[in-house]
C-alpha cells in the first residue's frame, strides 16, 4: 500500500479547519538579527514565533487538523499518542476543542510546563523512562497498549499526512504575510526532528517562494536528518542526545521523508552550547523565552553555520517556548548539560 504524501493542496484545505480553532501566529521582524548578520538595509529577518499559541508550540496546528480529519473515525473512542511534550499539549488542545478524551505517553523527564499544559486541556498522561527506551521500547509499547486496551485511535505526532498539512498552515501564514508586504525570501530555517513541522512548512514555502533555500536545523548529537540527506535514505539514531528535548525523534517519518528529500536543500547540525547562546541572545535582544528546540535556528544563524548570502529576506521558525524557568536560566548562563 503506497503512502499518502500530502501536497500543497492538502495544506490549503487544512487552513480553514485550523483557523477555526487557532489564531494566526505573529511574524516578527528582528532588526537586531539583521544587524548581527550584517545585512544591507534592503534585507530583513523574520521570526515566526509559535510560542504565542495556546499550547506554547506549533504542535496544535497539526493536532487540530488531525482531530478534525479523523473525527468520524474517532467516534466515542479516546485518542492515544506519544510525545516528548509539545504534541501532547497540542493533541490535548485538539481534544478539548472537539470534546474528545485524550491519553498521551510522555517521558517522565519532560519539562514540568509540558505536563502542566497537557493536563490543563484535560488529557491523561502515562510516563516512561526515555533514557532506557532504546532498550525497552516502552514508549511505543505503552502507546500501543492504550490503543488496544482502551480501543483508542492512535495519532502520530509527526508521521501523518493530516498532521503535516495542519502544520503547513503556519507556512501559509508566512507566505501570505510576506507577499502582502511585497517581500521575497532567500532562506527559510526550521527545526527538524520527526519532520512534521518542516514538511508542512516546506510545502508552503516552496509553493510561495520557489527560489527560497529551505534549511533544516537539528542538534549535533541528534542529526539523523543530516545523515539521511547525505545517504539519501532515512537514517535512524538509537540514542539521540541534546538539551533540545523536542528534537530527539529517532528518525524522520515515512510520510515526511519524500517531502524533505525533495524540498530541503541543506542542513545545519548545531552543538548544544551554540543553542544556549541562541537562547541567551533571543532573551537579551527581544525579551523572548524559548525552549532549546525553538531557538536552534537562531543559534545556527548567529554561529555562522548557515550561509545566508543573497538578496531576499530570511525567515526563522521559533517552534515553541515550553521551558521550565530553572532549566532556562541555567542554559542562558552557559550550562549546556
N, C-alpha and C positions, 0 to 999 in steps of 0.2 A: 504494500500500500504506500503510495507516494505521499510525501509530506505536503501539507498545505502551507506554502510560504506566502506570507502577507505581502501586499503591494501598496503603493500609494493610494489606490482606490479604497483599500480597507481602512487606511488611516483617515481618509476623508469621510468615510461612513461612520467612523468612530467619533468624529468631532462633536456632533450634536448630542450624542449619547453621553460623552464625558462631561461636556459643558452644562448638561442638565443638572449635574451634581457638584462639579468642581469649577471654581473660577479660574480665569487666566492667571498665569504666574508672571511676576514682573520681569522685564528685561531691562537691566540697569547698565547705564554707561559708566565705565570706570576710567575717568581721566587719569587717576593715579597709576593705573596699569599701563595706559598709553605712554605716560611719561617714563615709567620704569623700563619700558621696552624701547624707548627712543623713537616712537612713531612720529611721522610727519603729521601736521595738523589735519590733513585730509582723511587720515585713518582713525578708526575708533575700535575700542574693545568693549564688548557687551557681556554681561554676566546674567545667565538665566538661572535664577535662584529659586529652586524648588523647596527651600526651607520655609517658604511662606504658605505652603499648603496646610490643610487641616491635620494631616498626618506627619508633617515635617519633612516629607521627601516626595520624590516623583512617583513613588510606587502606587499611589491611589489612582493615577490616570489609567494604568493598565488593569488594575484590580476592578475598577468600576466598569470598564468595557467588558472584561471577562464575566463579571456577575450579570450584567445586562444580557450578554450574548448567550449565556447558559441558564438563564432564569427558568425557562420551561423545563430543562433537564434537571435542574436542582429540585424543583417542586418543594416538598416539605422537608427534604433531606438537609443535613448540615453540609458545610463546606470545610474541607481539610486542606492544609497547606503547610509546608515547611518554609522557614525564613530565618535569615540572620537577624531580622528585626523590623526592617522597613516595609517589606511586603506584608509582614504580619499586621502592622498597623494599617497598611493600605487595604488589605482584604477585609480587615475588621471594619474599617470605614465603609467599604462597599456593602458588607453585611448589614451594617447599621442603616444605610440608605435604602436597601431593598428588603429589610426585615427578615434576614436570614441568619441562622446560627452559624458561627464560625469557630473552628478549633484549629489552633496553629501550634507547630512544633518549632521551638527556638533553642539556641544554645543557652545553657544555664549561665554563661558568662556574658551574655549580651548586655549592652548598656541599660541601666535601670530605666532611663527615659523611654526606651523602646518597649519595655514591658508595660510601663505606665500608659503610654499612648495606645497600645494594643488593647489593654483592659478597659480603657476609657470608652471604647466603642463597643464594648460588650463581648469581646471574644474570650474564649477559654484557651489556656496555654498549657502545653506539655513541654518539658525540657529534656535536653540530652547534653552529654559531655563532648564538646566539639574537639577537644584535644585527643580523644580516643576514637573519633568517628571513622577515621581511616582504617581502624582495626575492627570496630564493632558494627559499622553501618547503621547505628541506632537512628540517625535522622530519617533515613528512608524507611526503616523498619517500623518505627513508631507511626509515621505518617500513613504507611500502608495499612497498619493495624486499625487506625482510626477509620480509614476508608472502609475496611471490611467490617469491623465490629459495629460502627455507627451508621453504616450504609451511606457514608459521606461521599460527595463528589470532590475529587482532588483537583486543586488548582496549582499550576506551576507558577513560581514567582517570576519566571523569565522565558521559559521554553514553551510558548503557546502563541498562536497567531493573534488571538484576541488581546492578549497582554501586550504584545509587540505593537499592534495597531493602536491600542489605547495610549501607550507611552508616546507614540509618534505624534499625538495631538499637541504635545508640548513643542515639538519641532515645527508643526504648522503655525503655532503662535509666533515662534521666532521669525519664520518666513514672512508671515503676514505683516508683522510689525515693522520689520526692516524694509520690506518693499513699500510700505506706506510712507516710510521716511526717505525713500529713494536711495537706499544703501545697497552695496554689493558685499558679498562675503568671500574672503580669500581662504580663511581657515576656520574650521569648526572642531573644537576639542571637547571630548566627552569621556567619562569613565567607562570602562568595560570590565565586566565580570562574567555573569551568565550571558550578557549581551542583549537583554531585553530593552534596556534604555537606549543603547547605541543603535540597535537595529531599527527601532521605530523612528528615532531622530534622523538616522542616515537616510531613510526613505524620504522624509520630508525635506531635508536639506538638499539632497541630491536633485530632487524634483524642482525645488525653488531656486537653487543656486548651483547649477550643474558644474560650474568651474571651481567650486569650493573644494579644498583639500580637507578630507574628513580624517581626523586623527583620534585614535583610541588611546586612552591613558589608563595604566594599571600599575599596581605595586611591583617593585623589582623582584620580590620573592613570591609573587603570585602572577607571573607573566605568561600564563598559558596561552593567551590570545596572541601575544607577540610570537611565541613559538609556533602557534598554529599558522599564522600568516607566512612565516618563513618556510614551513614544511608543507603548506597548502593542504592541511588536514587538521581536524580537531585534535589537539594535544591535551591530555589530562594531567593535572598535577595532583598527586595524592595528599600532599600536606602543604598547601599554600599558607604563607605566613605574612602578616602585616598588621599595623595598627588600623588599617582600613578594613574594619570588620565587615563592611558591606561589599567588599570586592574579593571575597575568598571562595567563590564558586570553584569547583574542581575543573570545570571546562565550560566553554560556551555551549549554548543549547543547539540542538539539531535544527530547529526552525530558524535560529538566529544566524547560524554559520553561513548559509548561502548569501544572505544579505551583507554580512560583514565582509566576507571574502570578496564580494563584488564591489562594494562601495567605500570601504575604509582603506585609505591609501598608505597609512603609516601608523606606527605606534610609538609610545614612549613608556618605558618601564622606570618608575620613579622610586628611589630609595625613601624609606620612612623618614629619615632625617630631613630630606628636602620637603616632604609633605608637612612636617612640623613647621618648617619655615613658611610654607604657603598658608597654613592656619594662622600663624602669627601675623603675617603681612595682611591678610584679609581682615583680621580683627583690628589691627592698628590703623589701617588705611580707611576702612569702611565701617568699622564697628559691628561687623557681622561674625557671628559664631557659625562654624560649620563642623560637621564630623569629618574625620580624615578622608573618607571616601568622597566627600563633597568637594574638598579643597584640592584634590590631587591634580586637577587640570591647571589651577593657578600655580601650583608648585612646578609643574612641567614647564610652564612659560617662564617663570622667574629664574629657574635654574638653567635656561637655555637649551633644554632638551628637545624643543620643537623649533624648527626654522620657520619663522613667520614672515620671511621676506615676501613682499607682494604689494598690491595696491588696494585691496579690499579690506573690509573690517574683519575682526577676529571675534568669534563667539565662544564663550567657555561655559559649560554646564556646571553649576553647583548643585549636586544631586540631592543633598539633604543636610540637615543640621541637628540630627538626633544624637547628641553627645552629652555625656554626664559632665557636670561642672568640674569635678576634681580631675578627671582624666584630661579634659580640655586645658585646664590650667597647667598641668604637667607637660603636655605636648607643646604649648606655646612657649614654655620656659626652656624647651630644647630636649625634653626627655622622650626619646622615640620608643622606649621599651614598654 
